[in-house]
Amino acid sequence: MPKIKIFNTSEKNAFESPPVFNSLERRRFFTLPQMLNEAMGNLKSPTNKVCFTVTAGYFKARHRFFARQFHQTDIAYVARQIGVQIDDVDTSVYDKATYLRHQHIILNYFGFTLFDTVARAFAKHEILIMLRVQFRPKLILLDIIQVLTRKEISLPSYNVLAALIVEAINEHQHGLNRIIEASLNKAQQDTLDALLEKATGSGSDEKWRYQITLLKKASQSTRPSKIEANLADLQNLMALYVEFKPVVNQLGLSYECLRYYAYSVIKAQVHQVSRRAKQDRYLHLIAFIVYQTLKLQDMLIDVLLLAVQSAINATYNEHKEICYQEMESRNQSVTQLVDGLQNDFKSTLATIKAIIADAGLTADQKVVAIGETINHPVSKKSGIEQRINKFKDELTTLQQQGIGYYDLLEKRSLKLQGRVADIVRQTIFDSNCGKPLLLEAIVHYQKKSGNIDKQAPIAFLTPEQRSLIVAQDGKFRVSLYKALLYLAVADAIKSGVLNLIHSEKYRSLDDYMIPKPDWDANRDEYLYRAELTRYADCQATLKALSQAVDLRYEETNNRFTAGGNPHLTFRGDGTFHVSTPKLEEMDSLSLGSIFPERKYIPLLEALATVDNATGFLEEFEHWQMKHRQTKPAKKVFFAGIMAYGCDIGHRKLAQISKQINENELDNTLNWYFSLANVQSANDRILQFMDKMEIPDIYRNQAGQLHTSSDGQKVGVSVDSLNANYSFKYLGKDKGASVISFIDMRQMMWHSMVISSAEREAPYVIDGLMHNDVGYARLFRSDICLHFFPELHVCTPHQRTRSPEAVCVQEWKNKNNGARHSGLST
């Protein structure tokens, strides 16, 4: 049976060794309660008294026994506390029988039981349940430790738990293989084996690539030819998916398990997959089919959303530009009309003034002359009428030539159809739709294979759109109808009212949740497993949270009215202003003497030094859990880190480096560089830094840790659905946003990549929930202020400090593991 390495060397040693206490922890754990103190007092020898006390303290801290291992500092401390001479204590004479008797006393007091055969069966059952949804042995090991502790069962050794996990994994694997063997017929087996055969190519070679290789990687381009190729692959995968769907239902694999098996196929070469045992090979291939089908379907929906949004943006911008031009033309016509009328008026007024000033005319003559000036000059009157008529003609011409928004959308319909028409036609939507009229239109569109006419359903359109869908000549505007249908489909998918059946990202929300009958039948058990029993009464929980939020708001308001918040001021119109306090200058120790005197340090030396101190390379484990071959040399991992981190590329780095084999580096990156491994390696470094004193030099308060986040735009030159245009950055190029989360000690615990067109504020909570190393007391970010100035959200157990705190976010209590979160602007 292959051995699975779950904990690395340092983690295993930490689990198997007694805890290392500081002075406060020794006082806490080695101060025995009355009953244990009396039991210790009944012991005769000083060795037994001290060893009993230390053993009880270790169990109190870690809920397990350590096979008569003791730290000498703990022995000395306990000896002083109970008044025993240290010379009288000899741990070597502390025999096994006495140790077992002391274990029984300690277990009885704390209400724990030994890890016996019954507990072993219980643990194995729990592990098998975990394997249905989680396929990372390390997380399973951590979870079973919590389950045993909650069940008040003393923890066994690491080897016992690791062996149980391996045994459960093998049993789980054998169960899946039995289902495969019983469910697949000969034709289905031949279908799966055909994936490992070479497919006929269009080049000079009759057979040039394996069929499964053609299905491994999909293009993220939005060009019609690439979309068409993806649709062809999806059609092939969907046929296989539908054929093996009954087998998949019997297997009951979670998405995490599907991903593990599928990536084992994606990462492996064809001959490596072919060499697997028959049933194991079929299991991996079926998981690959399911995973790639769901992933490719989601990718095509992403293409649809992106193409529709691009069409909307382009139409809006063009329509806005036309409106500006029409406005400019109208303003020019109005200006010309007013200027002409003004000139005519001035000319007439000057003539009238001249008549009035003429002394040679009588009053009656002047009246007659003025009347003739106003009424009789046909040329002037006709000139004014000509200008007015010209203005009317120009205005009519602008109205006739004006192009509306839907006219522009119709012009872009053909381009949009080239990208999304077949996607809408091939996608299988869920019949349980929140917009049944839209679903009716989609079904009609799919039945007609996109060849629609005036009989197409239009009830899903708005009244304005229905009035425009038929032209003035009575012709049905097919292109406009299709564009409006695509826009409605995209909007419904984003809002969640239209869902897919074969998808991972776009299924109905109910599909991601526990089925209601199952929840009703096992509610208490699920709450117990999730450690949420204290929240079982929903109304009581909401009431308590409401009272806590009201209390925090009251404290904030009282603090302001008492003059305790000088940074908040109210204007005369009732609005408020929050000023940023000036950063106080502070004297701190210089770090120059700590770092090397050399100005430049090779990156390889820096990585090697950090690994010697932290051992972060131990976190880079092979993708396959049962892999037993020798791990590549450290220099290969350093080369991979530099190739990715410096954006050099591993092939180029291997070519310009000595003693680095390109094939070995490529194989290492393929099997060892996963997102989980990289995050674990980063956490290992952060855990080491958290124990150092240097990072705390710039910390203002010992009990307070400030954290923050911000996004950085990065240009992307390759085809990527994650890349998009940014309103403010990158010019005319596409890019992505890299959101980094960092604390005041310059420790970056999480980062993520999103599209540059998306708002960054909704992703703040992702980083805070991934903070498994640091314990944030106050979180600040300009992301919330820039995009959600109206957001005032207070979540459970918030500690609202003041309105000037931009974001008060999650912090974790080290002692009880409780999570507190909040968000306030």
VEXNU-27092 format. One record per residue (C-alpha): x, y, z; residue in three letters. Coordinates in steps of 0.5 Angstrom, whole numbers, plus 500, padded with zeros to 3 digits. Layout:
% residues N
X,Y,Z,ALA .
...
% end
This chain:
% residues 825
500,500,500,MET .
503,507,498,PRO .
505,511,504,LYS .
502,518,503,ILE .
505,524,506,LYS .
500,528,509,ILE .
504,533,514,PHE .
511,535,513,ASN .
517,534,517,THR .
516,540,522,SER .
509,539,522,GLU .
509,532,524,LYS .
514,533,529,ASN .
510,539,532,ALA .
504,534,533,PHE .
508,528,536,GLU .
512,532,541,SER .
509,535,547,PRO .
507,543,546,PRO .
512,548,548,VAL .
509,553,553,PHE .
511,560,555,ASN .
511,562,562,SER .
504,564,562,LEU .
502,558,559,GLU .
505,554,564,ARG .
502,557,569,ARG .
495,556,566,ARG .
496,549,564,PHE .
500,546,570,PHE .
495,549,575,THR .
491,543,576,LEU .
483,543,578,PRO .
482,541,585,GLN .
480,533,584,MET .
486,532,580,LEU .
490,536,585,ASN .
488,531,590,GLU .
489,525,586,ALA .
496,528,585,MET .
497,529,592,GLY .
495,521,593,ASN .
501,519,589,LEU .
508,517,593,LYS .
514,518,589,SER .
516,525,587,PRO .
517,523,580,THR .
510,520,579,ASN .
507,527,582,LYS .
511,531,577,VAL .
510,527,571,CYS .
502,526,573,PHE .
502,534,573,THR .
506,535,567,VAL .
502,529,563,THR .
495,533,565,ALA .
498,539,563,GLY .
500,537,556,TYR .
493,533,555,PHE .
489,539,557,LYS .
493,543,552,ALA .
493,538,546,ARG .
488,533,548,HIS .
493,527,547,ARG .
498,524,551,PHE .
506,524,548,PHE .
508,517,550,ALA .
512,519,557,ARG .
516,525,553,GLN .
517,531,557,PHE .
520,538,556,HIS .
526,539,562,GLN .
523,546,563,THR .
516,543,564,ASP .
519,538,569,ILE .
523,544,573,ALA .
517,548,573,TYR .
512,543,576,VAL .
517,541,581,ALA .
518,548,584,ARG .
510,549,584,GLN .
509,543,588,ILE .
515,543,592,GLY .
519,538,590,VAL .
527,538,589,GLN .
528,537,582,ILE .
534,532,584,ASP .
529,527,586,ASP .
525,527,580,VAL .
527,522,575,ASP .
523,521,569,THR .
527,514,566,SER .
523,510,572,VAL .
516,513,570,TYR .
514,506,568,ASP .
509,504,563,LYS .
504,501,568,ALA .
504,508,572,THR .
503,512,566,TYR .
497,508,563,LEU .
494,509,570,ARG .
495,516,570,HIS .
492,517,563,GLN .
486,513,566,HIS .
485,518,572,ILE .
486,524,567,ILE .
481,522,562,LEU .
476,520,567,ASN .
476,528,569,TYR .
476,531,563,PHE .
471,526,560,GLY .
475,523,555,PHE .
475,516,552,THR .
481,512,549,LEU .
482,512,542,PHE .
480,504,542,ASP .
477,500,537,THR .
470,503,537,VAL .
473,510,536,ALA .
478,508,531,ARG .
471,505,527,ALA .
468,512,528,PHE .
474,516,526,ALA .
474,512,519,LYS .
467,513,518,HIS .
468,520,519,GLU .
474,520,514,ILE .
470,516,509,LEU .
464,522,509,ILE .
470,527,509,MET .
472,524,502,LEU .
466,525,499,ARG .
467,532,499,VAL .
474,533,500,GLN .
480,530,497,PHE .
486,533,500,ARG .
489,529,506,PRO .
492,534,510,LYS .
485,538,511,LEU .
482,531,512,ILE .
487,530,518,LEU .
486,537,521,LEU .
478,536,520,ASP .
478,529,524,ILE .
483,532,529,ILE .
477,537,531,GLN .
472,531,530,VAL .
475,527,535,LEU .
476,533,540,THR .
469,535,539,ARG .
467,528,541,LYS .
472,528,547,GLU .
476,522,544,ILE .
484,523,546,SER .
488,524,540,LEU .
492,518,537,PRO .
499,519,534,SER .
500,522,527,TYR .
502,515,524,ASN .
495,512,527,VAL .
491,518,524,LEU .
495,518,517,ALA .
494,510,516,ALA .
487,511,518,LEU .
486,516,512,ILE .
490,512,507,VAL .
486,506,509,GLU .
480,510,508,ALA .
482,513,501,ILE .
484,506,499,ASN .
477,503,501,GLU .
474,509,498,HIS .
478,508,491,GLN .
476,501,491,HIS .
469,502,492,GLY .
469,507,486,LEU .
472,502,482,ASN .
467,497,484,ARG .
462,502,481,ILE .
466,503,475,ILE .
466,495,474,GLU .
459,494,475,ALA .
456,500,471,SER .
460,500,465,LEU .
459,495,459,ASN .
464,493,453,LYS .
461,499,448,ALA .
462,504,454,GLN .
469,501,455,GLN .
471,502,448,ASP .
469,509,448,THR .
473,511,453,LEU .
479,507,451,ASP .
478,511,444,ALA .
480,517,447,LEU .
487,514,448,LEU .
488,513,441,GLU .
490,518,436,LYS .
485,522,432,ALA .
486,523,424,THR .
489,530,423,GLY .
488,535,417,SER .
495,535,416,GLY .
500,531,412,SER .
500,526,417,ASP .
494,521,418,GLU .
494,520,425,LYS .
498,526,429,TRP .
495,527,436,ARG .
491,523,441,TYR .
484,525,442,GLN .
484,526,449,ILE .
490,531,448,THR .
485,535,443,LEU .
480,536,449,LEU .
485,538,454,LYS .
485,545,453,LYS .
480,550,451,ALA .
481,557,448,SER .
479,563,451,GLN .
479,567,445,SER .
473,571,443,THR .
474,570,436,ARG .
469,566,432,PRO .
473,561,429,SER .
476,559,436,LYS .
469,559,439,ILE .
467,555,434,GLU .
472,550,436,ALA .
470,550,443,ASN .
463,549,441,LEU .
465,543,437,ALA .
469,540,443,ASP .
463,541,448,LEU .
459,538,443,GLN .
464,532,443,ASN .
464,532,451,LEU .
457,533,452,MET .
455,527,448,ALA .
460,523,452,LEU .
458,526,459,TYR .
450,524,457,VAL .
453,517,456,GLU .
456,516,462,PHE .
452,521,466,LYS .
448,515,470,PRO .
455,512,472,VAL .
457,519,474,VAL .
451,519,479,ASN .
452,513,482,GLN .
460,515,483,LEU .
457,521,487,GLY .
464,525,486,LEU .
464,532,489,SER .
467,537,484,TYR .
473,537,488,GLU .
474,530,487,CYS .
472,531,480,LEU .
478,536,479,ARG .
483,532,482,TYR .
482,526,478,TYR .
481,530,472,ALA .
487,534,473,TYR .
491,528,474,SER .
489,526,467,VAL .
490,533,464,ILE .
497,533,467,LYS .
499,526,465,ALA .
502,524,458,GLN .
497,519,454,VAL .
502,513,456,HIS .
502,515,463,GLN .
494,514,463,VAL .
494,508,459,SER .
498,504,464,ARG .
493,505,470,ARG .
489,499,472,ALA .
483,498,468,LYS .
478,501,473,GLN .
482,506,475,ASP .
483,509,468,ARG .
476,509,467,TYR .
475,513,473,LEU .
480,518,471,HIS .
477,519,464,LEU .
470,519,466,ILE .
472,525,471,ALA .
476,528,466,PHE .
470,528,461,ILE .
465,531,467,VAL .
470,536,469,TYR .
472,539,462,GLN .
464,539,460,THR .
462,543,466,LEU .
469,547,465,LYS .
468,548,458,LEU .
460,550,458,GLN .
462,555,464,ASP .
467,558,459,MET .
463,559,453,LEU .
458,562,458,ILE .
463,567,460,ASP .
464,568,452,VAL .
457,570,451,LEU .
457,575,457,LEU .
463,578,455,LEU .
461,579,448,ALA .
454,581,450,VAL .
457,587,454,GLN .
462,589,449,SER .
456,590,444,ALA .
452,594,449,ILE .
458,598,451,ASN .
460,599,443,ALA .
453,601,442,THR .
452,606,448,TYR .
458,609,446,ASN .
456,610,439,GLU .
449,612,440,HIS .
452,617,445,LYS .
457,620,440,GLU .
451,621,435,ILE .
447,624,440,CYS .
453,629,441,TYR .
453,631,434,GLN .
446,632,433,GLU .
446,636,439,MET .
452,640,436,GLU .
448,641,429,SER .
442,643,433,ARG .
445,648,437,ASN .
449,651,430,GLN .
442,651,427,SER .
439,655,433,VAL .
445,660,433,THR .
444,661,426,GLN .
437,663,426,LEU .
437,667,432,VAL .
443,671,429,ASP .
439,672,423,GLY .
433,674,426,LEU .
437,679,431,GLN .
440,682,425,ASN .
434,683,421,ASP .
431,686,428,PHE .
437,691,429,LYS .
436,693,421,SER .
429,695,422,THR .
430,698,429,LEU .
435,703,426,ALA .
430,705,420,THR .
425,706,425,ILE .
430,711,429,LYS .
432,714,423,ALA .
425,716,421,ILE .
423,718,428,ILE .
429,723,428,ALA .
428,726,421,ASP .
425,733,423,ALA .
423,734,416,GLY .
417,729,417,LEU .
411,730,421,THR .
408,726,426,ALA .
403,723,421,ASP .
408,722,416,GLN .
413,718,421,LYS .
407,714,423,VAL .
406,712,416,VAL .
413,711,414,ALA .
414,706,420,ILE .
408,702,418,GLY .
411,701,411,GLU .
418,699,414,THR .
414,694,419,ILE .
409,691,414,ASN .
411,693,407,HIS .
418,691,405,PRO .
417,684,402,VAL .
424,682,402,SER .
426,683,409,LYS .
419,679,411,LYS .
421,673,406,SER .
428,673,409,GLY .
426,672,416,ILE .
421,667,413,GLU .
426,663,409,GLN .
431,663,416,ARG .
425,660,420,ILE .
423,655,414,ASN .
431,653,413,LYS .
431,652,421,PHE .
425,647,421,LYS .
428,643,415,ASP .
434,642,418,GLU .
431,640,424,LEU .
426,635,420,THR .
433,633,417,THR .
436,631,423,LEU .
430,627,426,GLN .
430,623,420,GLN .
437,622,419,GLN .
438,620,427,GLY .
439,613,429,ILE .
437,611,435,GLY .
440,606,440,TYR .
436,600,438,TYR .
438,601,430,ASP .
445,601,432,LEU .
444,595,436,LEU .
441,592,430,GLU .
447,594,426,LYS .
452,590,431,ARG .
447,584,431,SER .
451,580,426,LEU .
457,581,429,LYS .
454,579,436,LEU .
451,573,432,GLN .
457,570,430,GLY .
460,569,437,ARG .
454,567,441,VAL .
448,565,437,ALA .
451,557,437,ASP .
452,558,444,ILE .
445,560,446,VAL .
443,554,441,ARG .
447,549,444,GLN .
446,551,451,THR .
442,546,456,ILE .
438,551,460,PHE .
434,549,467,ASP .
427,549,466,SER .
426,552,473,ASN .
427,559,470,CYS .
425,566,474,GLY .
423,569,467,LYS .
418,563,464,PRO .
417,568,458,LEU .
424,569,456,LEU .
425,561,457,LEU .
419,560,452,GLU .
423,565,447,ALA .
430,561,448,ILE .
426,554,447,VAL .
423,557,440,HIS .
430,559,438,TYR .
433,553,439,GLN .
428,549,436,LYS .
428,553,430,LYS .
436,553,430,SER .
436,560,430,GLY .
432,561,424,ASN .
427,565,427,ILE .
421,569,423,ASP .
415,574,426,LYS .
412,568,429,GLN .
418,568,435,ALA .
415,570,442,PRO .
416,577,444,ILE .
412,577,450,ALA .
419,577,454,PHE .
421,584,451,LEU .
419,591,454,THR .
413,595,451,PRO .
418,599,447,GLU .
422,594,444,GLN .
416,590,442,ARG .
414,597,438,SER .
420,597,435,LEU .
421,590,433,ILE .
417,591,427,VAL .
419,596,422,ALA .
414,601,419,GLN .
414,597,413,ASP .
411,591,417,GLY .
417,587,416,LYS .
420,583,422,PHE .
427,586,425,ARG .
430,579,426,VAL .
437,582,427,SER .
434,586,432,LEU .
430,581,435,TYR .
436,576,436,LYS .
440,582,439,ALA .
435,583,444,LEU .
434,576,446,LEU .
442,575,447,TYR .
442,581,452,LEU .
436,578,455,ALA .
439,572,456,VAL .
446,575,459,ALA .
442,579,464,ASP .
438,573,466,ALA .
444,569,467,ILE .
448,574,471,LYS .
442,576,475,SER .
441,568,477,GLY .
434,567,474,VAL .
436,563,468,LEU .
441,557,470,ASN .
444,552,466,LEU .
444,544,468,ILE .
451,542,466,HIS .
455,547,469,SER .
459,549,475,GLU .
458,556,476,LYS .
451,558,473,TYR .
447,552,476,ARG .
441,554,480,SER .
442,556,487,LEU .
438,550,490,ASP .
443,546,487,ASP .
449,548,491,TYR .
445,547,497,MET .
443,541,501,ILE .
437,538,499,PRO .
431,541,503,LYS .
428,534,505,PRO .
435,532,507,ASP .
436,538,511,TRP .
430,537,515,ASP .
432,530,516,ALA .
439,532,519,ASN .
439,539,521,ARG .
441,538,528,ASP .
447,533,525,GLU .
449,538,520,TYR .
449,544,525,LEU .
453,540,530,TYR .
458,538,524,ARG .
459,545,523,ALA .
460,547,530,GLU .
454,552,529,LEU .
449,549,534,THR .
449,556,538,ARG .
446,559,532,TYR .
440,553,531,ALA .
435,558,533,ASP .
435,563,527,CYS .
430,568,531,GLN .
434,569,537,ALA .
441,569,533,THR .
438,575,529,LEU .
435,579,535,LYS .
442,578,539,ALA .
446,581,533,LEU .
441,586,532,SER .
442,588,539,GLN .
449,588,538,ALA .
449,592,532,VAL .
445,597,535,ASP .
449,598,541,LEU .
455,599,537,ARG .
452,605,533,TYR .
450,608,540,GLU .
457,607,542,GLU .
459,611,536,THR .
454,616,536,ASN .
455,618,543,ASN .
463,618,542,ARG .
462,623,537,PHE .
457,627,541,THR .
462,627,547,ALA .
467,630,542,GLY .
471,624,542,GLY .
472,624,534,ASN .
475,630,532,PRO .
475,627,524,HIS .
468,627,523,LEU .
465,634,522,THR .
458,636,519,PHE .
456,641,514,ARG .
450,646,514,GLY .
446,642,509,ASP .
447,636,513,GLY .
452,632,510,THR .
458,630,513,PHE .
466,630,512,HIS .
471,625,514,VAL .
478,628,515,SER .
484,623,514,THR .
488,624,521,PRO .
496,627,519,LYS .
501,621,520,LEU .
505,622,526,GLU .
512,622,526,GLU .
515,617,530,MET .
522,615,532,ASP .
524,607,530,SER .
530,603,530,LEU .
534,603,524,SER .
534,596,520,LEU .
541,598,517,GLY .
545,594,521,SER .
541,588,521,ILE .
541,586,513,PHE .
547,584,510,PRO .
552,590,508,GLU .
552,588,500,ARG .
547,592,496,LYS .
545,587,491,TYR .
543,580,493,ILE .
542,574,488,PRO .
535,572,488,LEU .
537,565,488,LEU .
541,566,495,GLU .
535,570,498,ALA .
530,564,496,LEU .
535,559,499,ALA .
536,563,505,THR .
528,563,506,VAL .
528,556,505,ASP .
533,554,510,ASN .
529,558,515,ALA .
522,556,514,THR .
523,550,509,GLY .
517,552,505,PHE .
519,548,499,LEU .
516,542,503,GLU .
509,545,502,GLU .
511,543,494,PHE .
508,536,494,GLU .
506,532,488,HIS .
499,533,485,TRP .
498,525,486,GLN .
497,523,493,MET .
500,516,492,LYS .
507,519,488,HIS .
513,516,491,ARG .
518,518,487,GLN .
524,522,489,THR .
523,529,489,LYS .
526,534,484,PRO .
532,538,487,ALA .
531,544,491,LYS .
535,548,485,LYS .
529,546,480,VAL .
524,549,485,PHE .
528,555,485,PHE .
528,556,478,ALA .
521,555,477,GLY .
519,560,482,ILE .
524,565,479,MET .
521,563,472,ALA .
514,565,474,TYR .
515,570,479,GLY .
520,574,474,CYS .
515,573,468,ASP .
521,570,464,ILE .
518,563,462,GLY .
521,556,465,HIS .
523,554,458,ARG .
527,561,457,LYS .
530,560,464,LEU .
532,553,463,ALA .
536,555,457,GLN .
540,561,460,ILE .
541,557,466,SER .
547,552,468,LYS .
545,545,471,GLN .
537,546,470,ILE .
534,541,465,ASN .
528,544,461,GLU .
524,537,461,ASN .
526,536,469,GLU .
523,544,470,LEU .
517,543,466,ASP .
515,536,469,ASN .
516,540,476,THR .
512,545,474,LEU .
507,541,472,ASN .
506,536,478,TRP .
508,540,484,TYR .
506,548,482,PHE .
499,548,484,SER .
495,554,487,LEU .
494,550,494,ALA .
502,548,494,ASN .
504,556,493,VAL .
499,558,498,GLN .
501,553,503,SER .
508,555,502,ALA .
507,562,503,ASN .
503,561,509,ASP .
509,557,512,ARG .
513,563,511,ILE .
508,568,514,LEU .
508,563,520,GLN .
515,564,521,PHE .
515,571,520,MET .
509,572,525,ASP .
514,569,530,LYS .
520,574,529,MET .
520,581,533,GLU .
523,585,527,ILE .
516,585,523,PRO .
513,588,530,ASP .
518,594,530,ILE .
513,599,526,TYR .
507,596,530,ARG .
504,602,534,ASN .
500,598,539,GLN .
502,591,541,ALA .
495,588,541,GLY .
493,591,534,GLN .
494,589,527,LEU .
492,593,521,HIS .
491,590,515,THR .
489,593,508,SER .
488,591,501,SER .
488,595,494,ASP .
488,593,487,GLY .
494,593,481,GLN .
492,593,474,LYS .
497,589,470,VAL .
496,588,462,GLY .
495,582,459,VAL .
497,580,452,SER .
494,573,451,VAL .
487,571,450,ASP .
484,571,457,SER .
477,571,459,LEU .
480,574,465,ASN .
482,580,461,ALA .
478,586,459,ASN .
479,594,458,TYR .
479,599,464,SER .
475,605,464,PHE .
481,609,468,LYS .
488,605,466,TYR .
491,601,461,LEU .
489,605,455,GLY .
487,601,449,LYS .
490,595,452,ASP .
486,589,456,LYS .
489,587,463,GLY .
487,584,469,ALA .
487,587,477,SER .
491,583,482,VAL .
488,585,489,ILE .
493,584,494,SER .
492,583,502,PHE .
497,586,506,ILE .
498,588,514,ASP .
502,593,517,MET .
508,588,518,ARG .
509,588,510,GLN .
506,580,510,MET .
502,579,504,MET .
497,573,506,TRP .
493,573,500,HIS .
492,575,493,SER .
487,574,487,MET .
486,576,480,VAL .
480,579,477,ILE .
478,582,471,SER .
480,589,470,SER .
473,591,469,ALA .
470,588,475,GLU .
469,592,481,ARG .
474,590,487,GLU .
470,592,493,ALA .
466,585,493,PRO .
472,581,493,TYR .
475,584,499,VAL .
471,579,504,ILE .
475,573,500,ASP .
482,576,502,GLY .
479,576,509,LEU .
476,569,509,MET .
483,567,507,HIS .
487,570,512,ASN .
489,563,516,ASP .
496,566,519,VAL .
495,573,521,GLY .
489,576,526,TYR .
487,582,523,ALA .
484,587,528,ARG .
483,593,524,LEU .
482,593,516,PHE .
482,599,512,ARG .
482,599,504,SER .
480,605,499,ASP .
477,600,495,ILE .
470,600,499,CYS .
471,608,499,LEU .
472,609,492,HIS .
466,604,489,PHE .
461,603,495,PHE .
461,610,499,PRO .
454,608,501,GLU .
455,602,504,LEU .
454,601,511,HIS .
454,594,513,VAL .
455,591,520,CYS .
455,584,521,THR .
456,579,527,PRO .
460,581,533,HIS .
463,588,529,GLN .
467,592,533,ARG .
465,599,530,THR .
471,604,532,ARG .
468,610,529,SER .
466,613,523,PRO .
472,615,520,GLU .
474,607,520,ALA .
474,606,513,VAL .
473,598,513,CYS .
473,594,520,VAL .
473,587,518,GLN .
475,580,520,GLU .
479,578,526,TRP .
480,571,529,LYS .
481,570,536,ASN .
487,565,537,LYS .
485,562,544,ASN .
478,560,542,ASN .
478,561,534,GLY .
472,565,534,ALA .
471,569,528,ARG .
469,576,528,HIS .
467,581,522,SER .
464,587,520,GLY .
464,593,515,LEU .
463,600,516,SER .
464,606,512,THR .
% end
